[in-house]
Amino acid sequence: MAAASARAESIEGLEVSLTSNASPEGKLYGSIGPREIAEKLTQNGFPVDKSEVVMSDGPIREAGDFEVNLSFHADVNAKFTLTVEGEET
């Protein structure tokens, strides 16, 4: 429980950017799900498993800012901001 709380505190309020291929209108080619988010956080020094990423609205399919919830324990949660930047191909 203490370890989960420490992880949550280190991530709470964090801002992370992720770039994905998108159309000129900002719609992503594909989507961003828990696996991509967990990989990005882990690359940034915050090890997270994809099962800890909670996406109640489903995968992200467009560019913009999104609030993502993480659940480390039944009583330990954290929120951070994910900025998805569309990159035209």
C-alpha positions as CSV (number, residue, x, y, z in Angstrom):
1,M,0.0,0.0,0.0
2,A,2.8,2.4,0.9
3,A,4.6,1.6,-2.4
4,A,1.4,2.2,-4.4
5,S,0.9,5.5,-2.6
6,A,4.5,6.6,-3.4
7,R,4.0,5.7,-7.1
8,A,0.7,7.6,-7.2
9,E,2.3,10.7,-5.7
10,S,5.1,10.7,-8.2
11,I,2.7,10.6,-11.2
12,E,-0.2,12.8,-9.8
13,G,-0.4,16.0,-11.9
14,L,2.2,14.9,-14.4
15,E,2.0,16.1,-18.0
16,V,3.0,13.7,-20.8
17,S,3.0,14.2,-24.5
18,L,2.6,11.5,-27.1
19,T,2.7,11.9,-30.9
20,S,0.7,9.8,-33.3
21,N,0.0,9.9,-37.0
22,A,-3.2,11.9,-37.7
23,S,-5.3,13.4,-40.4
24,P,-5.4,17.1,-41.0
25,E,-8.6,17.2,-39.0
26,G,-6.9,15.8,-35.9
27,K,-8.3,12.2,-36.1
28,L,-5.7,9.6,-35.3
29,Y,-4.9,6.8,-37.7
30,G,-5.5,4.0,-35.2
31,S,-5.9,4.7,-31.5
32,I,-4.0,5.2,-28.2
33,G,-4.8,2.6,-25.6
34,P,-3.5,1.5,-22.2
35,R,-0.5,-0.3,-23.7
36,E,0.8,2.9,-25.5
37,I,0.2,5.0,-22.4
38,A,2.0,2.5,-20.1
39,E,5.0,2.3,-22.5
40,K,5.3,6.1,-22.7
41,L,5.2,6.5,-18.9
42,T,7.7,3.8,-18.4
43,Q,10.0,5.5,-21.0
44,N,9.8,8.7,-19.0
45,G,10.9,6.9,-15.8
46,F,7.5,6.1,-14.3
47,P,7.1,2.3,-14.5
48,V,3.4,1.5,-15.1
49,D,1.7,-1.7,-16.2
50,K,-1.0,-1.5,-18.9
51,S,-3.5,-3.1,-16.5
52,E,-3.1,0.0,-14.2
53,V,-4.3,2.4,-16.9
54,V,-8.0,3.1,-16.5
55,M,-9.7,4.3,-19.7
56,S,-13.4,4.4,-19.0
57,D,-14.2,6.3,-22.2
58,G,-12.2,3.8,-24.3
59,P,-9.2,4.4,-26.5
60,I,-8.2,7.9,-27.6
61,R,-8.9,8.5,-31.3
62,E,-8.1,12.2,-31.7
63,A,-5.5,14.8,-30.9
64,G,-5.9,16.9,-27.8
65,D,-5.5,16.9,-24.0
66,F,-6.9,14.1,-22.0
67,E,-7.0,13.3,-18.2
68,V,-5.9,9.7,-17.7
69,N,-6.6,7.7,-14.5
70,L,-4.2,5.1,-13.0
71,S,-5.2,2.6,-10.4
72,F,-2.3,1.2,-8.4
73,H,-4.5,-0.4,-5.6
74,A,-8.1,-0.5,-4.7
75,D,-7.7,2.7,-2.7
76,V,-4.8,4.3,-4.5
77,N,-5.4,6.2,-7.7
78,A,-3.6,9.0,-9.7
79,K,-4.5,11.3,-12.5
80,F,-2.2,12.9,-15.1
81,T,-2.6,14.9,-18.3
82,L,-1.8,13.2,-21.6
83,T,-1.4,15.5,-24.6
84,V,-1.8,13.7,-27.9
85,E,-0.2,15.6,-30.8
86,G,-1.3,14.7,-34.3
87,E,1.5,14.3,-36.8
88,E,0.4,14.5,-40.5
89,T,1.9,11.8,-42.7
